[in-house]
Amino acid sequence: MRSNYHPFASSISRTYFSLSCVALCLGVAASPAHAQSSITLYGSIDESVGYVSNAKGSSQVLMGPISVPDQFGFKGAEDLDGATKAVFQLENGFFSNTGAFATSGTLFSRKAFVGLSDDRWGALTLGRQWDLTDDVLLPNANGAVQYNYFLYRPANLDNDAVTPVNNTVKYVSNSWHGVSARAMYGFTDPSTGQGRYVGGALLYKSSALQLGAVYSNTRNKSYAFNTSLGYTSFLGQDLSGGTPFKARDTEIFGVAGTYMPNRQWAFHAVVDTVKIASNTDSARATTTELGVDWNVTPFDTVLLGGYRTWFDGKTYTTAGLSNLYHLSVRTMLYAEMTYQHAGGGAQAALLSLSPSSNSDQASVRIGVQHFF
């Protein structure tokens, strides 16, 4: 067999490699000693088997992630002058049971932003980022604490579950005696038709207590009230056939907190109100939520919590019980039960499930979660 080896080509390759090494060494020597950069690959994968009592009139056995949405991402930072860093984060959601993207056609559906972080002035980032309600409500909500997506609000009315916003500019202040502030502005998004977003938040954190308050206003937000709640009309708009409801304005105000008196117990609560307005009318959703976590052992935690939402004359009362057993720092087994009763003529509708044909819906799931 004829060889493609050529001595002259090999000599050029060696020379190029040597010059590259010299250039790299000179670059390192010339750069400040404090200049460093890092990139982290991270994510989580969750799979479970579950039973749903009533979805579109029949019981179902389902597989899929429901503890923590499956995700993988990259985040990084580069030191610029010791106090200032360039930062970025790219994060994608996917489904372990099918391998499909969480949002069809969107590679980084959860986060995609870049910016600057400073030890004195805080951080300024731009791109696709989470609604500020996620910064305040999410860490204190049963859905996040119990690792149970079904415990978020019906149709995600208060954006409590992860809600990305496109075209945003976000500022996060540094903490001062445990207090920090955040503000975010989102420009109109031509790709989805959503209008401008504006939000602000105030947070406090100590060793035993975390508190937060948030306000946001979004124009032209769409809601899948037909497929998620079973509504055929809302505020005068016909939703038959799966047509989404288009709100002129959505205002959200919420407060949340968690108190941890010791390592064994934690108590958390969320109270929020959402005003959804069309061109001719408006409706309000108000939610109160409580939860308690009992660390039976350093490896085993039992969690109990629930909420009640009042929305346009209807009520949704939901409770959840979970047991999380940690095999390691990164891997846990979980078992969870969730039940919802709807009143005022509403159909029960646990988030991400098809609505029940009546006022009750229950789910039981067991699964495994791994973080990497």
Rosetta blueprint (number, residue, H / E / L):
1 M L
2 R L
3 S L
4 N L
5 Y L
6 H L
7 P H
8 F H
9 A H
10 S H
11 S H
12 I H
13 S H
14 R H
15 T H
16 Y H
17 F H
18 S H
19 L H
20 S H
21 C H
22 V H
23 A H
24 L H
25 C H
26 L H
27 G H
28 V H
29 A H
30 A H
31 S L
32 P L
33 A L
34 H L
35 A L
36 Q L
37 S E
38 S E
39 I E
40 T E
41 L E
42 Y E
43 G E
44 S E
45 I E
46 D E
47 E E
48 S E
49 V E
50 G E
51 Y E
52 V E
53 S E
54 N E
55 A E
56 K L
57 G L
58 S E
59 S E
60 Q E
61 V E
62 L E
63 M E
64 G L
65 P L
66 I L
67 S L
68 V L
69 P L
70 D L
71 Q E
72 F E
73 G E
74 F E
75 K E
76 G E
77 A E
78 E E
79 D E
80 L L
81 D L
82 G L
83 A L
84 T E
85 K E
86 A E
87 V E
88 F E
89 Q E
90 L E
91 E E
92 N E
93 G E
94 F E
95 F L
96 S L
97 N L
98 T L
99 G L
100 A L
101 F E
102 A L
103 T L
104 S L
105 G L
106 T L
107 L L
108 F L
109 S L
110 R L
111 K E
112 A E
113 F E
114 V E
115 G E
116 L E
117 S E
118 D E
119 D L
120 R L
121 W L
122 G E
123 A E
124 L E
125 T E
126 L E
127 G E
128 R E
129 Q E
130 W E
131 D L
132 L H
133 T H
134 D H
135 D H
136 V H
137 L L
138 L H
139 P H
140 N H
141 A L
142 N H
143 G H
144 A H
145 V H
146 Q L
147 Y L
148 N L
149 Y H
150 F H
151 L H
152 Y L
153 R L
154 P H
155 A H
156 N H
157 L L
158 D L
159 N L
160 D L
161 A L
162 V L
163 T L
164 P E
165 V E
166 N E
167 N E
168 T E
169 V E
170 K E
171 Y E
172 V E
173 S L
174 N L
175 S L
176 W E
177 H L
178 G L
179 V E
180 S E
181 A E
182 R E
183 A E
184 M E
185 Y E
186 G E
187 F L
188 T L
189 D E
190 P L
191 S L
192 T L
193 G L
194 Q E
195 G L
196 R L
197 Y E
198 V E
199 G E
200 G E
201 A E
202 L E
203 L E
204 Y E
205 K E
206 S L
207 S L
208 A L
209 L E
210 Q E
211 L E
212 G E
213 A E
214 V E
215 Y E
216 S E
217 N E
218 T E
219 R E
220 N L
221 K L
222 S E
223 Y E
224 A L
225 F H
226 N H
227 T H
228 S H
229 L H
230 G L
231 Y L
232 T L
233 S E
234 F E
235 L L
236 G L
237 Q E
238 D E
239 L L
240 S H
241 G H
242 G H
243 T L
244 P L
245 F E
246 K E
247 A L
248 R L
249 D E
250 T E
251 E E
252 I E
253 F E
254 G E
255 V E
256 A E
257 G E
258 T E
259 Y E
260 M L
261 P L
262 N L
263 R L
264 Q L
265 W E
266 A E
267 F E
268 H E
269 A E
270 V E
271 V E
272 D E
273 T E
274 V E
275 K E
276 I E
277 A E
278 S L
279 N L
280 T L
281 D L
282 S E
283 A E
284 R E
285 A E
286 T E
287 T E
288 T E
289 E E
290 L E
291 G E
292 V E
293 D E
294 W E
295 N E
296 V L
297 T L
298 P L
299 F L
300 D E
301 T E
302 V E
303 L E
304 L E
305 G E
306 G E
307 Y E
308 R E
309 T E
310 W E
311 F E
312 D L
313 G L
314 K E
315 T E
316 Y E
317 T E
318 T E
319 A E
320 G E
321 L E
322 S E
323 N E
324 L E
325 Y E
326 H E
327 L L
328 S L
329 V L
330 R L
331 T E
332 M E
333 L E
334 Y E
335 A E
336 E E
337 M E
338 T E
339 Y E
340 Q E
341 H E
342 A E
343 G E
344 G L
345 G L
346 A L
347 Q L
348 A L
349 A L
350 L L
351 L L
352 S L
353 L L
354 S L
355 P L
356 S L
357 S L
358 N L
359 S L
360 D E
361 Q E
362 A E
363 S E
364 V E
365 R E
366 I E
367 G E
368 V E
369 Q E
370 H E
371 F E
372 F L
